[in-house]
Amino acid sequence: MDTSTTTLPRAGLDIAYRDFGPAAYRDSGPAAHDVPVVLVHGMGGDGRTWDRFARELTGVGRRVVTMDLRGHGRSARAASYRFAEFGSDVAELCDTLGIARADLVGHSLGGHAASLVAQTRPDLVRRLVIEEAPLPLRPGDPEQTFTRRLPSAVELWHATTSLIRSPRAVVAFDRSMTGPALAQFRTPDPQWWERLPRIAAPTLFLSGGPTGMVDAARLDAAVAAIPECTVVPFACGHSIHRDRHRDFVSAVLPFLSRP
């Protein structure tokens, strides 16, 4: 599937995306499931991280759209990288492609962007999957810290092979967003917490365990605030869809297949 590019009218940015599946799934023809799945990658990657899962989804009759977030992959770089802008880009791409209702699956930064869409556009999101998205601080929380440790042999192998398979993602990534992203994660975001009850979509949260980036206490608070939220824990670190792919599929595919 070749990458296509569209200009988001409100943002004025060129955003690259891929629309998987036979034409029948893209053009309102007969399909096993008429709700598309939009897959959103994490910081530093691009939409190709989802290729394997996208093939599995299209294999069961789902239309799949992957995108490169602003400053990633083939999408344009931007003057600003506010989290709200990432969320708006996801929603605006859906609008531009004529997608009125979607299942959103997001990893890390992409998961946070997907959560913002579900909060601000609950009509758009049918089901929501958040994989290892660091949760914003609440007022009074200690500053966010991530575990510092030497990478395992498995992580080193994945990092090396990912660089070989997708050097474009590494080269294209706008590293100027790293500082602003970390600053936002270290700044309390009470509005995000206040809007959690607005999420109407059944939500599945995938946590990578002690070596991941999700604070357990904040996760408990988020689950309590979201009307319908289930947590599936793993013990593989931050990239579940990559490092425990079969387990990821076993958790996510049935969840997305429900009416």
C-alpha positions as a Markdown table, in Angstrom:
| # | Residue | x | y | z |
|---|---|---|---|---|
| 1 | Met | 0.0 | 0.0 | 0.0 |
| 2 | Asp | 1.5 | 3.3 | -1.1 |
| 3 | Thr | 1.6 | 6.3 | 1.2 |
| 4 | Ser | -0.8 | 9.0 | 0.3 |
| 5 | Thr | -0.7 | 12.6 | 1.6 |
| 6 | Thr | -3.5 | 15.0 | 2.4 |
| 7 | Thr | -3.5 | 18.5 | 3.7 |
| 8 | Leu | -5.4 | 19.1 | 6.9 |
| 9 | Pro | -7.4 | 22.3 | 6.3 |
| 10 | Arg | -7.4 | 23.6 | 9.9 |
| 11 | Ala | -3.8 | 22.7 | 10.7 |
| 12 | Gly | -2.5 | 23.5 | 7.2 |
| 13 | Leu | -0.1 | 20.5 | 7.4 |
| 14 | Asp | 0.6 | 17.7 | 4.9 |
| 15 | Ile | -0.1 | 14.5 | 6.7 |
| 16 | Ala | 0.9 | 11.1 | 5.3 |
| 17 | Tyr | -1.4 | 8.1 | 5.7 |
| 18 | Arg | -2.1 | 4.7 | 4.2 |
| 19 | Asp | -5.5 | 3.3 | 3.6 |
| 20 | Phe | -5.4 | -0.5 | 3.7 |
| 21 | Gly | -7.9 | -3.0 | 2.4 |
| 22 | Pro | -9.8 | -3.8 | -0.8 |
| 23 | Ala | -11.7 | -1.0 | -2.4 |
| 24 | Ala | -15.0 | -2.4 | -1.1 |
| 25 | Tyr | -13.8 | -1.5 | 2.4 |
| 26 | Arg | -12.8 | 2.0 | 1.5 |
| 27 | Asp | -15.7 | 3.0 | -0.7 |
| 28 | Ser | -18.7 | 2.1 | 1.3 |
| 29 | Gly | -19.2 | -1.2 | -0.4 |
| 30 | Pro | -19.9 | -4.5 | 1.5 |
| 31 | Ala | -17.6 | -5.3 | 4.3 |
| 32 | Ala | -17.4 | -7.6 | 7.2 |
| 33 | His | -17.2 | -4.6 | 9.5 |
| 34 | Asp | -18.1 | -1.1 | 8.4 |
| 35 | Val | -16.1 | 0.8 | 11.2 |
| 36 | Pro | -12.5 | 1.6 | 10.1 |
| 37 | Val | -9.6 | 1.1 | 12.5 |
| 38 | Val | -7.2 | 4.1 | 12.8 |
| 39 | Leu | -3.8 | 3.2 | 14.1 |
| 40 | Val | -1.6 | 5.9 | 15.6 |
| 41 | His | 2.1 | 5.4 | 16.3 |
| 42 | Gly | 4.3 | 6.6 | 19.2 |
| 43 | Met | 7.0 | 9.3 | 19.3 |
| 44 | Gly | 10.0 | 8.7 | 17.0 |
| 45 | Gly | 8.3 | 6.1 | 14.8 |
| 46 | Asp | 5.9 | 6.2 | 11.9 |
| 47 | Gly | 2.8 | 4.4 | 10.7 |
| 48 | Arg | 4.8 | 1.4 | 9.4 |
| 49 | Thr | 5.1 | 0.1 | 13.0 |
| 50 | Trp | 1.5 | -1.1 | 12.5 |
| 51 | Asp | 2.0 | -3.0 | 9.2 |
| 52 | Arg | 1.8 | -6.5 | 10.7 |
| 53 | Phe | -1.3 | -5.7 | 12.7 |
| 54 | Ala | -2.9 | -3.8 | 9.8 |
| 55 | Arg | -2.6 | -7.0 | 7.7 |
| 56 | Glu | -4.3 | -9.0 | 10.4 |
| 57 | Leu | -7.1 | -6.5 | 10.6 |
| 58 | Thr | -7.7 | -6.4 | 6.9 |
| 59 | Gly | -7.6 | -10.2 | 6.9 |
| 60 | Val | -10.8 | -10.2 | 9.0 |
| 61 | Gly | -12.5 | -7.6 | 6.9 |
| 62 | Arg | -11.6 | -4.3 | 8.5 |
| 63 | Arg | -10.6 | -1.1 | 6.8 |
| 64 | Val | -7.4 | 0.2 | 8.3 |
| 65 | Val | -5.9 | 3.6 | 8.2 |
| 66 | Thr | -2.4 | 4.3 | 9.5 |
| 67 | Met | -1.0 | 7.8 | 9.7 |
| 68 | Asp | 2.4 | 9.6 | 10.3 |
| 69 | Leu | 2.0 | 12.1 | 13.0 |
| 70 | Arg | 3.2 | 15.7 | 12.4 |
| 71 | Gly | 7.0 | 15.7 | 12.5 |
| 72 | His | 7.2 | 12.0 | 11.8 |
| 73 | Gly | 7.7 | 9.8 | 8.7 |
| 74 | Arg | 6.5 | 11.4 | 5.5 |
| 75 | Ser | 4.3 | 14.0 | 7.3 |
| 76 | Ala | 5.3 | 17.7 | 7.4 |
| 77 | Arg | 7.3 | 19.2 | 10.3 |
| 78 | Ala | 5.4 | 21.8 | 12.3 |
| 79 | Ala | 6.1 | 24.9 | 14.3 |
| 80 | Ser | 4.3 | 23.5 | 17.3 |
| 81 | Tyr | 4.0 | 20.1 | 18.9 |
| 82 | Arg | 1.3 | 20.5 | 21.5 |
| 83 | Phe | -0.4 | 17.3 | 22.6 |
| 84 | Ala | -3.8 | 18.8 | 21.7 |
| 85 | Glu | -2.5 | 19.4 | 18.2 |
| 86 | Phe | -1.6 | 15.7 | 17.7 |
| 87 | Gly | -5.1 | 14.8 | 18.8 |
| 88 | Ser | -6.7 | 17.4 | 16.5 |
| 89 | Asp | -4.6 | 16.0 | 13.6 |
| 90 | Val | -6.0 | 12.5 | 14.2 |
| 91 | Ala | -9.6 | 13.8 | 14.3 |
| 92 | Glu | -9.1 | 16.0 | 11.3 |
| 93 | Leu | -7.6 | 13.2 | 9.2 |
| 94 | Cys | -10.7 | 11.1 | 9.9 |
| 95 | Asp | -12.9 | 14.1 | 8.9 |
| 96 | Thr | -10.9 | 14.6 | 5.7 |
| 97 | Leu | -11.2 | 10.9 | 4.8 |
| 98 | Gly | -14.9 | 10.9 | 5.4 |
| 99 | Ile | -14.7 | 8.6 | 8.5 |
| 100 | Ala | -17.6 | 9.5 | 10.7 |
| 101 | Arg | -16.9 | 6.7 | 13.3 |
| 102 | Ala | -13.7 | 4.8 | 14.0 |
| 103 | Asp | -12.0 | 2.5 | 16.3 |
| 104 | Leu | -8.8 | 4.2 | 17.5 |
| 105 | Val | -5.6 | 2.3 | 18.6 |
| 106 | Gly | -2.7 | 4.4 | 19.8 |
| 107 | His | 0.7 | 3.6 | 21.2 |
| 108 | Ser | 2.5 | 5.9 | 23.6 |
| 109 | Leu | 2.2 | 9.5 | 22.2 |
| 110 | Gly | -0.3 | 8.1 | 19.7 |
| 111 | Gly | -2.3 | 6.6 | 22.6 |
| 112 | His | -2.4 | 10.0 | 24.3 |
| 113 | Ala | -3.5 | 11.6 | 21.1 |
| 114 | Ala | -6.3 | 9.0 | 20.7 |
| 115 | Ser | -7.5 | 9.7 | 24.3 |
| 116 | Leu | -7.8 | 13.4 | 23.5 |
| 117 | Val | -9.9 | 12.5 | 20.4 |
| 118 | Ala | -12.2 | 10.3 | 22.6 |
| 119 | Gln | -12.5 | 13.2 | 25.1 |
| 120 | Thr | -13.2 | 16.0 | 22.6 |
| 121 | Arg | -15.0 | 14.0 | 19.9 |
| 122 | Pro | -16.8 | 11.1 | 21.7 |
| 123 | Asp | -19.1 | 10.8 | 18.7 |
| 124 | Leu | -16.2 | 9.8 | 16.5 |
| 125 | Val | -14.7 | 7.0 | 18.6 |
| 126 | Arg | -16.5 | 3.7 | 18.8 |
| 127 | Arg | -13.8 | 1.7 | 20.6 |
| 128 | Leu | -10.5 | 3.0 | 22.1 |
| 129 | Val | -7.3 | 1.1 | 22.6 |
| 130 | Ile | -4.5 | 2.8 | 24.5 |
| 131 | Glu | -1.1 | 1.1 | 24.6 |
| 132 | Glu | 1.5 | 2.3 | 27.1 |
| 133 | Ala | 0.6 | 6.0 | 26.9 |
| 134 | Pro | 2.3 | 7.9 | 29.8 |
| 135 | Leu | -0.5 | 9.4 | 31.9 |
| 136 | Pro | -0.5 | 13.2 | 32.5 |
| 137 | Leu | 0.4 | 14.4 | 36.0 |
| 138 | Arg | -2.4 | 15.6 | 38.3 |
| 139 | Pro | -1.9 | 18.7 | 40.5 |
| 140 | Gly | 0.2 | 17.7 | 43.4 |
| 141 | Asp | 1.7 | 14.6 | 41.7 |
| 142 | Pro | 5.5 | 14.3 | 41.9 |
| 143 | Glu | 7.3 | 15.0 | 38.7 |
| 144 | Gln | 7.1 | 12.2 | 36.1 |
| 145 | Thr | 10.2 | 9.9 | 36.1 |
| 146 | Phe | 10.9 | 7.0 | 33.9 |
| 147 | Thr | 12.9 | 4.0 | 35.0 |
| 148 | Arg | 16.6 | 4.2 | 33.9 |
| 149 | Arg | 18.2 | 0.9 | 33.2 |
| 150 | Leu | 20.4 | -0.7 | 30.7 |
| 151 | Pro | 18.5 | -2.1 | 27.7 |
| 152 | Ser | 18.1 | -5.8 | 27.6 |
| 153 | Ala | 19.5 | -8.0 | 24.7 |
| 154 | Val | 16.0 | -8.3 | 23.3 |
| 155 | Glu | 15.5 | -4.5 | 23.3 |
| 156 | Leu | 18.9 | -3.9 | 21.7 |
| 157 | Trp | 18.0 | -6.5 | 19.0 |
| 158 | His | 14.7 | -4.8 | 18.3 |
| 159 | Ala | 16.3 | -1.3 | 18.2 |
| 160 | Thr | 18.9 | -2.5 | 15.7 |
| 161 | Thr | 16.5 | -4.4 | 13.5 |
| 162 | Ser | 14.0 | -1.5 | 13.6 |
| 163 | Leu | 16.7 | 0.9 | 12.4 |
| 164 | Ile | 17.5 | -1.5 | 9.6 |
| 165 | Arg | 13.9 | -2.0 | 8.6 |
| 166 | Ser | 12.7 | 1.6 | 8.9 |
| 167 | Pro | 15.7 | 4.0 | 8.7 |
| 168 | Arg | 13.3 | 6.6 | 7.2 |
| 169 | Ala | 11.5 | 6.9 | 10.6 |
| 170 | Val | 14.7 | 7.6 | 12.4 |
| 171 | Val | 15.9 | 10.2 | 9.8 |
| 172 | Ala | 12.5 | 11.9 | 9.4 |
| 173 | Phe | 11.7 | 12.3 | 13.0 |
| 174 | Asp | 11.8 | 16.0 | 14.0 |
| 175 | Arg | 13.9 | 15.8 | 17.2 |
| 176 | Ser | 12.9 | 19.4 | 18.1 |
| 177 | Met | 9.7 | 18.0 | 19.5 |
| 178 | Thr | 11.4 | 15.9 | 22.2 |
| 179 | Gly | 11.9 | 18.8 | 24.7 |
| 180 | Pro | 8.4 | 20.1 | 24.4 |
| 181 | Ala | 6.9 | 16.6 | 24.7 |
| 182 | Leu | 8.9 | 15.9 | 27.9 |
| 183 | Ala | 7.9 | 19.3 | 29.3 |
| 184 | Gln | 4.2 | 18.5 | 28.7 |
| 185 | Phe | 4.5 | 15.1 | 30.3 |
| 186 | Arg | 6.1 | 16.8 | 33.4 |
| 187 | Thr | 3.4 | 19.5 | 33.7 |
| 188 | Pro | 0.1 | 18.7 | 35.4 |
| 189 | Asp | -2.8 | 18.5 | 33.0 |
| 190 | Pro | -6.0 | 18.8 | 35.2 |
| 191 | Gln | -8.2 | 19.3 | 32.1 |
| 192 | Trp | -7.2 | 15.9 | 30.7 |
| 193 | Trp | -8.3 | 14.3 | 34.0 |
| 194 | Glu | -11.5 | 16.3 | 34.2 |
| 195 | Arg | -12.5 | 15.2 | 30.7 |
| 196 | Leu | -12.0 | 11.5 | 31.2 |
| 197 | Pro | -15.7 | 10.9 | 32.0 |
| 198 | Arg | -16.6 | 12.2 | 28.6 |
| 199 | Ile | -15.1 | 9.2 | 26.9 |
| 200 | Ala | -18.1 | 7.3 | 25.7 |
| 201 | Ala | -16.2 | 4.5 | 23.9 |
| 202 | Pro | -15.4 | 1.2 | 25.7 |
| 203 | Thr | -11.7 | 1.5 | 26.4 |
| 204 | Leu | -8.9 | -1.1 | 26.6 |
| 205 | Phe | -5.7 | 0.0 | 28.3 |
| 206 | Leu | -2.6 | -2.1 | 27.7 |
| 207 | Ser | 0.2 | -1.6 | 30.3 |
| 208 | Gly | 3.7 | -2.8 | 29.9 |
| 209 | Gly | 4.5 | -3.4 | 33.6 |
| 210 | Pro | 7.3 | -2.2 | 35.7 |
| 211 | Thr | 9.6 | -1.5 | 32.8 |
| 212 | Gly | 6.9 | 0.4 | 30.9 |
| 213 | Met | 6.0 | 4.1 | 31.1 |
| 214 | Val | 2.6 | 4.0 | 32.9 |
| 215 | Asp | 2.4 | 5.0 | 36.5 |
| 216 | Ala | 0.3 | 2.4 | 38.3 |
| 217 | Ala | -1.4 | 4.8 | 40.7 |
| 218 | Arg | -2.4 | 7.2 | 37.9 |
| 219 | Leu | -3.6 | 4.3 | 35.9 |
| 220 | Asp | -6.0 | 3.2 | 38.7 |
| 221 | Ala | -7.3 | 6.8 | 38.9 |
| 222 | Ala | -7.9 | 7.0 | 35.1 |
| 223 | Val | -9.7 | 3.6 | 35.0 |
| 224 | Ala | -12.0 | 4.8 | 37.8 |
| 225 | Ala | -12.8 | 7.9 | 35.8 |
| 226 | Ile | -13.5 | 6.4 | 32.4 |
| 227 | Pro | -17.0 | 5.0 | 32.3 |
| 228 | Glu | -16.0 | 1.7 | 30.7 |
| 229 | Cys | -12.3 | 0.8 | 30.9 |
| 230 | Thr | -10.5 | -2.6 | 31.1 |
| 231 | Val | -6.8 | -3.0 | 31.7 |
| 232 | Val | -4.7 | -5.8 | 30.3 |
| 233 | Pro | -1.3 | -6.0 | 32.0 |
| 234 | Phe | 1.9 | -7.2 | 30.3 |
| 235 | Ala | 5.5 | -7.5 | 31.5 |
| 236 | Cys | 7.4 | -6.6 | 28.4 |
| 237 | Gly | 8.0 | -2.9 | 28.7 |
| 238 | His | 6.9 | 0.0 | 26.5 |
| 239 | Ser | 6.2 | -1.6 | 23.0 |
| 240 | Ile | 3.7 | -4.4 | 23.5 |
| 241 | His | 2.6 | -4.6 | 19.9 |
| 242 | Arg | 6.2 | -5.1 | 18.8 |
| 243 | Asp | 7.6 | -7.3 | 21.6 |
| 244 | Arg | 4.5 | -9.4 | 22.4 |
| 245 | His | 2.7 | -9.2 | 19.1 |
| 246 | Arg | 0.7 | -12.4 | 19.4 |
| 247 | Asp | -0.4 | -11.5 | 22.9 |
| 248 | Phe | -1.3 | -8.0 | 21.7 |
| 249 | Val | -3.4 | -9.4 | 18.9 |
| 250 | Ser | -5.1 | -11.8 | 21.3 |
| 251 | Ala | -6.2 | -8.9 | 23.6 |
| 252 | Val | -7.0 | -6.3 | 21.0 |
| 253 | Leu | -8.6 | -8.1 | 18.0 |
| 254 | Pro | -11.5 | -9.6 | 20.0 |
| 255 | Phe | -12.1 | -6.2 | 21.7 |
| 256 | Leu | -12.3 | -4.5 | 18.3 |
| 257 | Ser | -14.5 | -7.2 | 16.9 |
| 258 | Arg | -17.4 | -6.6 | 19.4 |
| 259 | Pro | -20.5 | -4.8 | 18.1 |
